[in-house]
Amino acid sequence: MKMSYNIIKIMNNPQTDKKMHVLLTDGISQIWDIKTKEEALKISIMLNDNTDSGHEYVIREACNRKK
């Protein structure tokens, strides 16, 4: 199994005041798979540094089950 990484945006739902977790997608609405942990961390840091809405971006491991 080959590991990749995804970025999750954590934001508050203004109607319920609960946290929502949203996976970021690529340009064709597929879940964005990032090949290395270092690249995923770099992108999440950039997104966190530039957010003006107070959203938080975290990474998670994803398992690609391609044979």
Biotite code that builds the C-alpha atoms (Angstrom):
import biotite.structure as struc

atoms = struc.array([
    struc.Atom([0.000, 0.000, 0.000], chain_id="A", res_id=1, res_name="MET", atom_name="CA", element="C"),
    struc.Atom([1.208, 3.436, -0.874], chain_id="A", res_id=2, res_name="LYS", atom_name="CA", element="C"),
    struc.Atom([0.445, 6.326, 1.481], chain_id="A", res_id=3, res_name="MET", atom_name="CA", element="C"),
    struc.Atom([-0.638, 9.758, 0.402], chain_id="A", res_id=4, res_name="SER", atom_name="CA", element="C"),
    struc.Atom([-2.002, 12.714, 2.335], chain_id="A", res_id=5, res_name="TYR", atom_name="CA", element="C"),
    struc.Atom([-5.135, 14.857, 2.250], chain_id="A", res_id=6, res_name="ASN", atom_name="CA", element="C"),
    struc.Atom([-5.865, 18.282, 3.672], chain_id="A", res_id=7, res_name="ILE", atom_name="CA", element="C"),
    struc.Atom([-8.971, 18.822, 5.769], chain_id="A", res_id=8, res_name="ILE", atom_name="CA", element="C"),
    struc.Atom([-10.477, 22.265, 6.294], chain_id="A", res_id=9, res_name="LYS", atom_name="CA", element="C"),
    struc.Atom([-12.075, 22.648, 9.728], chain_id="A", res_id=10, res_name="ILE", atom_name="CA", element="C"),
    struc.Atom([-14.662, 25.400, 9.961], chain_id="A", res_id=11, res_name="MET", atom_name="CA", element="C"),
    struc.Atom([-17.566, 26.367, 12.190], chain_id="A", res_id=12, res_name="ASN", atom_name="CA", element="C"),
    struc.Atom([-21.097, 25.988, 10.874], chain_id="A", res_id=13, res_name="ASN", atom_name="CA", element="C"),
    struc.Atom([-22.710, 29.344, 11.701], chain_id="A", res_id=14, res_name="PRO", atom_name="CA", element="C"),
    struc.Atom([-26.179, 27.793, 11.938], chain_id="A", res_id=15, res_name="GLN", atom_name="CA", element="C"),
    struc.Atom([-25.298, 25.066, 14.448], chain_id="A", res_id=16, res_name="THR", atom_name="CA", element="C"),
    struc.Atom([-22.030, 26.461, 15.879], chain_id="A", res_id=17, res_name="ASP", atom_name="CA", element="C"),
    struc.Atom([-20.498, 22.995, 15.398], chain_id="A", res_id=18, res_name="LYS", atom_name="CA", element="C"),
    struc.Atom([-17.256, 22.168, 13.617], chain_id="A", res_id=19, res_name="LYS", atom_name="CA", element="C"),
    struc.Atom([-17.459, 20.876, 10.042], chain_id="A", res_id=20, res_name="MET", atom_name="CA", element="C"),
    struc.Atom([-14.653, 18.899, 8.394], chain_id="A", res_id=21, res_name="HIS", atom_name="CA", element="C"),
    struc.Atom([-14.270, 19.273, 4.632], chain_id="A", res_id=22, res_name="VAL", atom_name="CA", element="C"),
    struc.Atom([-11.745, 17.465, 2.435], chain_id="A", res_id=23, res_name="LEU", atom_name="CA", element="C"),
    struc.Atom([-10.064, 19.743, -0.102], chain_id="A", res_id=24, res_name="LEU", atom_name="CA", element="C"),
    struc.Atom([-10.486, 18.754, -3.737], chain_id="A", res_id=25, res_name="THR", atom_name="CA", element="C"),
    struc.Atom([-8.436, 19.255, -6.874], chain_id="A", res_id=26, res_name="ASP", atom_name="CA", element="C"),
    struc.Atom([-9.582, 21.068, -10.024], chain_id="A", res_id=27, res_name="GLY", atom_name="CA", element="C"),
    struc.Atom([-11.831, 18.200, -11.137], chain_id="A", res_id=28, res_name="ILE", atom_name="CA", element="C"),
    struc.Atom([-13.646, 17.645, -7.810], chain_id="A", res_id=29, res_name="SER", atom_name="CA", element="C"),
    struc.Atom([-11.544, 14.646, -6.791], chain_id="A", res_id=30, res_name="GLN", atom_name="CA", element="C"),
    struc.Atom([-10.156, 14.444, -3.251], chain_id="A", res_id=31, res_name="ILE", atom_name="CA", element="C"),
    struc.Atom([-6.741, 16.094, -3.429], chain_id="A", res_id=32, res_name="TRP", atom_name="CA", element="C"),
    struc.Atom([-4.053, 13.429, -2.831], chain_id="A", res_id=33, res_name="ASP", atom_name="CA", element="C"),
    struc.Atom([-0.648, 14.827, -1.947], chain_id="A", res_id=34, res_name="ILE", atom_name="CA", element="C"),
    struc.Atom([2.268, 12.428, -2.404], chain_id="A", res_id=35, res_name="LYS", atom_name="CA", element="C"),
    struc.Atom([4.527, 13.368, 0.526], chain_id="A", res_id=36, res_name="THR", atom_name="CA", element="C"),
    struc.Atom([3.946, 14.381, 4.117], chain_id="A", res_id=37, res_name="LYS", atom_name="CA", element="C"),
    struc.Atom([6.413, 17.245, 3.745], chain_id="A", res_id=38, res_name="GLU", atom_name="CA", element="C"),
    struc.Atom([4.485, 18.728, 0.823], chain_id="A", res_id=39, res_name="GLU", atom_name="CA", element="C"),
    struc.Atom([1.152, 18.339, 2.654], chain_id="A", res_id=40, res_name="ALA", atom_name="CA", element="C"),
    struc.Atom([2.570, 20.046, 5.761], chain_id="A", res_id=41, res_name="LEU", atom_name="CA", element="C"),
    struc.Atom([3.988, 22.887, 3.668], chain_id="A", res_id=42, res_name="LYS", atom_name="CA", element="C"),
    struc.Atom([0.613, 23.477, 1.978], chain_id="A", res_id=43, res_name="ILE", atom_name="CA", element="C"),
    struc.Atom([-1.355, 23.290, 5.240], chain_id="A", res_id=44, res_name="SER", atom_name="CA", element="C"),
    struc.Atom([1.005, 25.808, 6.884], chain_id="A", res_id=45, res_name="ILE", atom_name="CA", element="C"),
    struc.Atom([0.582, 28.155, 3.920], chain_id="A", res_id=46, res_name="MET", atom_name="CA", element="C"),
    struc.Atom([-3.218, 27.833, 4.080], chain_id="A", res_id=47, res_name="LEU", atom_name="CA", element="C"),
    struc.Atom([-3.259, 28.406, 7.861], chain_id="A", res_id=48, res_name="ASN", atom_name="CA", element="C"),
    struc.Atom([-0.993, 31.456, 7.526], chain_id="A", res_id=49, res_name="ASP", atom_name="CA", element="C"),
    struc.Atom([-3.229, 32.993, 4.847], chain_id="A", res_id=50, res_name="ASN", atom_name="CA", element="C"),
    struc.Atom([-6.714, 32.217, 6.150], chain_id="A", res_id=51, res_name="THR", atom_name="CA", element="C"),
    struc.Atom([-8.845, 35.285, 6.817], chain_id="A", res_id=52, res_name="ASP", atom_name="CA", element="C"),
    struc.Atom([-11.925, 33.298, 7.848], chain_id="A", res_id=53, res_name="SER", atom_name="CA", element="C"),
    struc.Atom([-10.427, 31.544, 10.860], chain_id="A", res_id=54, res_name="GLY", atom_name="CA", element="C"),
    struc.Atom([-10.581, 28.114, 9.224], chain_id="A", res_id=55, res_name="HIS", atom_name="CA", element="C"),
    struc.Atom([-7.984, 25.563, 10.265], chain_id="A", res_id=56, res_name="GLU", atom_name="CA", element="C"),
    struc.Atom([-6.224, 23.226, 7.830], chain_id="A", res_id=57, res_name="TYR", atom_name="CA", element="C"),
    struc.Atom([-4.844, 19.873, 8.980], chain_id="A", res_id=58, res_name="VAL", atom_name="CA", element="C"),
    struc.Atom([-3.398, 16.883, 7.158], chain_id="A", res_id=59, res_name="ILE", atom_name="CA", element="C"),
    struc.Atom([-4.398, 13.227, 7.366], chain_id="A", res_id=60, res_name="ARG", atom_name="CA", element="C"),
    struc.Atom([-2.922, 10.053, 5.979], chain_id="A", res_id=61, res_name="GLU", atom_name="CA", element="C"),
    struc.Atom([-4.825, 8.403, 3.160], chain_id="A", res_id=62, res_name="ALA", atom_name="CA", element="C"),
    struc.Atom([-4.366, 4.861, 1.972], chain_id="A", res_id=63, res_name="CYS", atom_name="CA", element="C"),
    struc.Atom([-4.277, 4.224, -1.768], chain_id="A", res_id=64, res_name="ASN", atom_name="CA", element="C"),
    struc.Atom([-5.222, 0.607, -2.434], chain_id="A", res_id=65, res_name="ARG", atom_name="CA", element="C"),
    struc.Atom([-4.102, 0.321, -6.041], chain_id="A", res_id=66, res_name="LYS", atom_name="CA", element="C"),
    struc.Atom([-2.736, -3.042, -7.108], chain_id="A", res_id=67, res_name="LYS", atom_name="CA", element="C"),
])
